[in-house]
Amino acid sequence: MRSGSLRVIIFAAALLLPRWASAQEEALKVQRAFNAVAETARPAVVSIRVLREEVERVVEPEFFFGYMMPVEKYYRYDTGGIGSGVIVDPAGYVLTNEHVVSGADRIQVILLDGGKEKSYLAELAASDQRIDLAVLKIKTKAKETFPHLKFAAEPAKVGDWAIAVGYPFGFRQTMTSGIVSASEISMRIQGRRYARLLQTDAAINQGNSGGPLLNLRGEIIGVNSAIFSPSGAFAGMGFAIPAQEARRAYEDFLGLKPARRGWLGASLLKVDPYTAARLGLPAGAMINRVVPGSPAAAARLKRGDIVVSFDGEEVRDDADLLSYIYSRKPGDKVELGYFRGSAVKKLQVQLGAQPGAAGEDFDY
């Protein structure tokens, strides 16, 4: 090799070396950010184990002097479930999914204290099946304060880093990372309707439900709730309830702020398949009654109207419509598609705030 060529190579290497060192330092900054999130999340993300008492009715034969007599017997047995949660208040309030603790007779919360597991019993403080969120209160004999995580102030954006922390399959606390792959996802999973979800490719598996999805500052950007998978294992598509929705539900549950969920002011009925087929509709939610003076009344909706869309999204049943309404705030204007007579019409409705005396019949 000629000396001139050697000098060019040495010169080029000298130019590239600082850039390589700078890139390495930037990569190390990201790594240290992940390390910091792991340290922050470790004591505040908990494993949840539930015990449910099941009863099974069995008819067994018993023989008396050659005759078989059927005898009805009841057997009680315990079943267990696992999930994750995140402490969001130093007083020991834990946010998780409603489906993790639904029907639980006994709830155990396990957290890491100095690297060692510490177990507590917890009670259900509040829950709502329709939005799949629940709040637990850790039981303590003495007044204790717990490490906790904060909600992110800004909504997560597509492309943001996403870190899932939880206890998949009941194993030790696990942290996985990816990005926010999509937002505003609406879908139905195991009969439960979810609206405006975040989608992530951070690995989420059974047992992760109720655990947090975090940003690089260790703030909660979502509550991991579901996966889409043909096999039942993670297939690159996990879904989380956005932090803004989770925080609003948490504050509503505990009365920390006035309820801020949208309200239409109507009781609804599920449209049965026979009625839908007779009217030529795929599905919908039928209005049963309208509250006088409510947003539904102001929009002149009537008993018998069948709501088939909400801001362009298909409404398959009353649970769908409730989920959409719950995801909006009082004052939001939405477009409803509804079937009346023989045609589908559209109108604008400004949602209100649910009055305290509305009653359970008008929780929509």
C-alpha positions, 0 to 999 in steps of 0.5 A: 500500500502506498504511503499516500493511501495509508495517510488517507485511511488514517485521516478518515479513521481520525474523522470517524472515531469521534463520531463513533465515540459520540454514537456509542455515548448516545447509545449508553445514555439510552441504556442508562435510561432503561436502567433507571426505569427498571430501578424506579419500577421495581418496587412499585409494580406488583404481582397480584394473586387471587383466590376464587371459590367455585361451586359445581353442581353434580348429580350422582347415583346412589343405590338402595336395595337395587334401585338407583336414586339420583342425588344432587351434590355441591362441591366447592373448590378454589381456583387461582388467578394471576396478574400485575398491578402498579402502585399509584399512591403512597397510601397503597392504592394499586391500579390494575385490570378489572378482569384480573380481580373479578370475582376474587374472594381473596386478593394477595399483592406481592411487591419487592422490598429491597429485592425481597418479596413482601406479601400483603392482603388487599381489598377491592376499593373500586372497579368497573367492568365496562372499562376494565379497570380496578383499584385495590387498597393494600391492607396494613396494620401500621401506617405505611407508605409505598413507592409509587409511579406517576401518570405521564402528563402528555399522551403517548405518541406513535413511535415513542419508546414503550416499556412493559413491566409485570409478572408474565405467567406468574414469573419474576418481575420482567421488563420488556421494551418496544414502541407505541405501534398505534393508537386509538385502537377499538376492538373486542376481546373475549366479549369485552369491548375496548376503545381508544387503546394504545398498541405496542410491540413490547412483549406482553403475555398472560400475567402482564394484565394490569401492569404498567406501560412506561415511557423512558422517564418511568411514567405510566403511559398505559395499563396493559390489558390485552394481546392479540394472538392466534396461539395465546402467546405474544405475537407482537401486538399488545394493547394498553388502556391509555394513561389519561383514561386510567388516571381519570377512572382512578380519580373518579373511583376514589372521588378525588375529582368530579366525574369527568365521563361523558353522559348521553342520558338514555337507558339502552337495550341490546338488539337481538339477532332476530330484530337486527335481521328483520330490520336489515341491520348488522347490530346496534344499541336500542334506546329504551328510555330518554332522560328529560333534559339530557343530551339525548333529549336535546338531540331528539333521540327517541325510544326505539331508535337504534344507534349503529355508529359513534363518530364513524365507529360501528356500534355492535351492542349496548356495551360498545356504545357505553365504551365509546361514551365512557371514553369521552368527556362532558362537552365533547361533540360526537356524531351518532348514526341511528336507525329510525323507521326505515333509514339510518340518519345522523345527528350531532350530540354534545355529551353532558356530565352524569348527574348524581341523581340520575340512577342506575337506569340512566348510566349511559 
